[in-house]
Amino acid sequence: MQVIWSLCLFVALFLGSGEAGAGQLAERLANFPQWDKPAVQVAKGDLAYPDWMAGTWTVKSTLIDAVAPLAPNIVSPGFESNRQNLQQPVSFQVRFGKDKLFKSSAVVADRAFNGLSLAKAYLGNTVIAVKVDPKSPNRQITLLKGDRQLVSIVSGRATETPKDDQFITTEVFQQFFRAAESRPYFNEVESTTAYQYLPQSPPTIEADQVTAVFLSPQDPDYFTAASRPVALYRYRLEFSPVDVPKTQKKASG
């Protein structure tokens, strides 16, 4: 169960539009840990990022807070174990660019690469592969040892652009874990991230991210929890470019 919950949590961080109302997402982050289900639009196509996200980045992710809003009555499996990761940085690579498979003219996340890189950073060789549905960028499968799978489907999305160098996004995932030896396990995960571009030499990006875990209707505590999360995890993300653009190399040299 610990592996299931860890994977459900970590796979949501970088799998990734509609427009949210002005300031709604920023206000939610400012009110942490007061949290509820977000207002999102049905996810269509892929999530478009600002042009300054394009490239391959090394990310240092640090869990800086973990909250169980409904404790002690309802605590998600694995919450206490995940708290052991507090203030423990984890590094991995992610990349963003124009996607030929889905013929995207906008900058999008390389979901297969990012999902695999992130999952392996946290779960090691338990993860075999991450595959994106060739018919939809919003559906992907993470293959695990022991003939186990985690299916993640982006069901809702919202974005805000407060300034040219800022970008906030929320994605909601429906996830189910299936294995030959047990019945399927369902839950819902939300990932809200505020990116800040720093045009220094070389350029970097900082981000504030909250991942929220909600119970599925199949859970006996679903109606008790209502729209409130059973677990909240807040991360500090630091992006450093893997390949410094030539113009930046000249400027720094």
C-alpha positions as CSV (number, residue, x, y, z in Angstrom):
1,M,0.0,0.0,0.0
2,Q,2.9,2.4,0.8
3,V,4.2,2.0,-2.8
4,I,0.8,2.6,-4.2
5,W,0.3,5.8,-2.3
6,S,3.8,7.1,-3.0
7,L,3.4,6.5,-6.7
8,C,0.0,8.1,-6.8
9,L,1.5,11.1,-5.1
10,F,4.7,11.5,-7.0
11,V,3.3,10.7,-10.5
12,A,1.1,13.8,-10.2
13,L,4.0,16.2,-9.8
14,F,5.0,16.7,-13.4
15,L,2.4,15.1,-15.6
16,G,1.7,18.0,-17.0
17,S,-6.1,24.7,-20.7
18,G,-8.6,26.5,-19.4
19,E,-8.4,29.8,-17.8
20,A,-9.2,30.2,-14.1
21,G,-10.8,33.4,-12.7
22,A,-8.3,36.1,-12.0
23,G,-6.2,35.2,-9.0
24,Q,-8.1,32.1,-7.9
25,L,-5.2,29.7,-8.0
26,A,-2.8,32.2,-6.4
27,E,-5.3,32.8,-3.6
28,R,-5.6,29.1,-3.0
29,L,-1.8,28.8,-2.6
30,A,-1.8,31.8,-0.3
31,N,-4.4,30.1,1.9
32,F,-2.5,26.8,2.4
33,P,-3.3,24.6,4.3
34,Q,-7.0,25.7,4.0
35,W,-7.8,23.6,0.9
36,D,-10.8,22.4,-1.0
37,K,-11.4,20.9,-4.5
38,P,-10.5,23.4,-7.2
39,A,-12.8,24.9,-9.8
40,V,-11.4,23.5,-13.1
41,Q,-12.5,23.0,-16.7
42,V,-12.6,19.7,-18.4
43,A,-9.1,18.9,-19.7
44,K,-8.9,19.1,-23.5
45,G,-5.7,18.7,-25.4
46,D,-2.5,19.3,-23.5
47,L,-1.4,21.9,-20.9
48,A,0.4,24.8,-22.7
49,Y,3.3,26.2,-20.8
50,P,5.1,29.6,-21.3
51,D,7.9,29.6,-23.8
52,W,10.5,30.1,-21.0
53,M,9.7,26.6,-19.8
54,A,11.1,25.1,-23.0
55,G,14.2,22.9,-22.5
56,T,15.6,20.2,-20.3
57,W,16.0,21.0,-16.6
58,T,17.4,19.5,-13.5
59,V,14.9,19.9,-10.7
60,K,15.6,19.8,-7.0
61,S,12.3,19.0,-5.3
62,T,12.1,19.4,-1.5
63,L,9.0,18.5,0.5
64,I,8.7,21.4,3.0
65,D,5.3,20.6,4.6
66,A,2.9,17.7,4.9
67,V,-0.6,18.1,6.4
68,A,-3.4,15.6,7.1
69,P,-6.4,18.0,7.3
70,L,-8.9,15.4,8.6
71,A,-6.6,13.7,11.2
72,P,-7.0,11.9,13.4
73,N,-10.3,10.6,12.1
74,I,-9.1,10.1,8.5
75,V,-5.4,9.7,7.6
76,S,-4.3,8.5,4.1
77,P,-2.2,5.3,4.0
78,G,1.4,6.2,3.8
79,F,1.1,9.7,5.1
80,E,3.4,9.2,8.1
81,S,5.9,7.4,5.9
82,N,5.8,10.2,3.4
83,R,6.5,12.7,6.2
84,Q,9.9,11.1,6.5
85,N,10.8,12.9,3.2
86,L,10.4,16.3,4.8
87,Q,13.4,18.6,4.0
88,Q,15.1,15.8,2.0
89,P,15.9,17.1,-1.5
90,V,15.3,14.8,-4.5
91,S,16.8,15.6,-7.9
92,F,15.6,14.5,-11.4
93,Q,15.4,15.8,-14.9
94,V,12.3,17.1,-16.8
95,R,11.9,18.5,-20.2
96,F,9.4,20.7,-22.1
97,G,9.0,21.5,-25.8
98,K,6.7,21.3,-28.8
99,D,5.2,17.8,-29.2
100,K,5.3,16.2,-32.6
101,L,3.1,13.2,-31.6
102,F,0.2,15.4,-30.8
103,K,1.2,18.2,-33.2
104,S,1.4,20.8,-30.5
105,S,2.5,24.3,-31.5
106,A,2.8,25.2,-27.9
107,V,5.4,24.3,-25.3
108,V,4.1,21.2,-23.4
109,A,5.6,18.7,-20.9
110,D,7.2,15.5,-22.1
111,R,4.9,13.5,-19.9
112,A,6.5,10.1,-20.5
113,F,10.0,11.3,-19.9
114,N,9.1,13.4,-16.9
115,G,6.8,10.8,-15.3
116,L,9.5,8.1,-15.6
117,S,12.3,10.4,-14.4
118,L,10.3,11.5,-11.4
119,A,9.0,8.0,-10.4
120,K,12.4,6.5,-10.6
121,A,13.9,9.2,-8.5
122,Y,11.5,8.4,-5.7
123,L,10.7,4.7,-6.3
124,G,13.9,3.4,-8.0
125,N,13.7,0.1,-10.0
126,T,10.1,-0.6,-8.9
127,V,9.2,1.5,-12.0
128,I,9.6,-0.1,-15.4
129,A,8.2,2.4,-17.9
130,V,5.7,5.3,-18.4
131,K,3.6,5.3,-21.5
132,V,1.3,8.1,-22.8
133,D,-1.8,7.1,-24.8
134,P,-1.1,7.9,-28.4
135,K,-4.6,9.2,-28.8
136,S,-4.6,11.5,-25.8
137,P,-1.8,13.3,-23.9
138,N,-4.0,13.3,-20.8
139,R,-3.9,9.5,-20.2
140,Q,-0.8,7.6,-19.2
141,I,0.1,4.3,-17.7
142,T,3.0,3.7,-15.3
143,L,4.2,0.1,-15.5
144,L,5.6,-1.5,-12.3
145,K,7.3,-4.7,-11.4
146,G,5.0,-7.6,-10.5
147,D,2.6,-6.9,-13.4
148,R,1.2,-3.8,-11.7
149,Q,0.0,-0.6,-13.3
150,L,-1.0,2.9,-12.3
151,V,-3.4,4.6,-14.8
152,S,-3.5,8.4,-14.5
153,I,-6.1,10.5,-16.4
154,V,-6.1,14.3,-16.3
155,S,-9.8,15.1,-15.9
156,G,-9.6,18.9,-15.2
157,R,-7.3,21.8,-15.6
158,A,-7.0,25.6,-14.9
159,T,-4.2,28.1,-15.4
160,E,-3.3,31.7,-14.5
161,T,-0.6,34.1,-15.9
162,P,-0.3,36.9,-13.3
163,K,2.8,38.3,-15.1
164,D,4.9,37.4,-18.1
165,D,7.4,35.7,-15.8
166,Q,4.8,33.9,-13.7
167,F,2.6,30.9,-14.5
168,I,0.2,29.0,-12.2
169,T,-1.5,25.8,-13.1
170,T,-3.8,23.2,-11.6
171,E,-4.4,19.7,-12.9
172,V,-6.7,17.1,-11.4
173,F,-6.0,13.4,-12.0
174,Q,-8.3,10.4,-11.7
175,Q,-6.0,7.5,-10.8
176,F,-6.4,3.8,-10.4
177,F,-4.0,1.1,-9.4
178,R,-4.4,-2.4,-10.6
179,A,-2.6,-5.6,-9.9
180,A,-3.3,-9.3,-10.6
181,E,-3.4,-10.2,-7.0
182,S,-5.7,-7.5,-5.6
183,R,-8.8,-5.4,-6.5
184,P,-8.3,-2.0,-8.3
185,Y,-7.6,1.0,-6.0
186,F,-9.0,4.4,-6.9
187,N,-8.2,8.0,-5.8
188,E,-8.1,11.5,-7.1
189,V,-5.0,13.8,-6.9
190,E,-4.6,17.5,-7.6
191,S,-1.4,19.3,-8.4
192,T,-1.2,23.1,-8.2
193,T,2.1,24.8,-9.1
194,A,3.2,28.4,-9.2
195,Y,6.3,28.9,-11.5
196,Q,8.5,32.0,-11.3
197,Y,11.0,32.6,-14.1
198,L,14.3,34.2,-13.1
199,P,16.1,35.6,-16.3
200,Q,19.6,35.5,-14.9
201,S,22.6,33.9,-16.5
202,P,21.9,31.0,-16.8
203,P,18.1,31.3,-16.4
204,T,16.4,29.4,-13.5
205,I,12.9,28.7,-12.4
206,E,11.5,28.5,-8.9
207,A,8.2,26.9,-8.1
208,D,5.8,26.5,-5.2
209,Q,3.8,23.3,-5.5
210,V,0.9,21.7,-3.6
211,T,-0.3,18.1,-4.2
212,A,-3.6,17.2,-2.6
213,V,-5.0,13.7,-2.3
214,F,-8.8,13.2,-2.3
215,L,-10.8,10.0,-1.6
216,S,-12.7,8.3,-4.3
217,P,-16.4,7.4,-4.1
218,Q,-15.4,3.8,-3.5
219,D,-13.8,4.7,-0.1
220,P,-16.1,4.3,2.9
221,D,-15.0,7.7,4.2
222,Y,-15.8,9.5,1.0
223,F,-18.9,11.3,2.2
224,T,-17.2,12.2,5.5
225,A,-14.3,13.8,3.7
226,A,-16.6,15.5,1.1
227,S,-14.6,17.9,-0.9
228,R,-11.7,18.1,1.5
229,P,-8.3,16.4,0.9
230,V,-7.0,13.7,3.2
231,A,-3.4,14.7,2.6
232,L,-1.6,17.8,1.5
233,Y,2.1,18.0,0.4
234,R,3.9,21.2,-0.3
235,Y,7.1,21.3,-2.3
236,R,9.8,23.8,-3.2
237,L,11.0,23.2,-6.8
238,E,14.3,24.6,-8.2
239,F,15.0,24.3,-11.9
240,S,18.5,24.6,-13.4
241,P,19.0,24.2,-17.2
242,V,20.8,21.1,-18.3
243,D,21.8,22.7,-21.6
244,V,22.7,26.4,-21.3
245,P,21.6,28.3,-24.4
246,K,24.6,29.6,-26.5
247,T,23.5,33.2,-25.9
248,Q,23.7,32.6,-22.2
249,K,27.1,30.9,-22.5
250,K,28.5,34.0,-24.3
251,A,26.9,36.3,-21.7
252,S,28.3,34.4,-18.8
253,G,31.7,34.0,-20.5
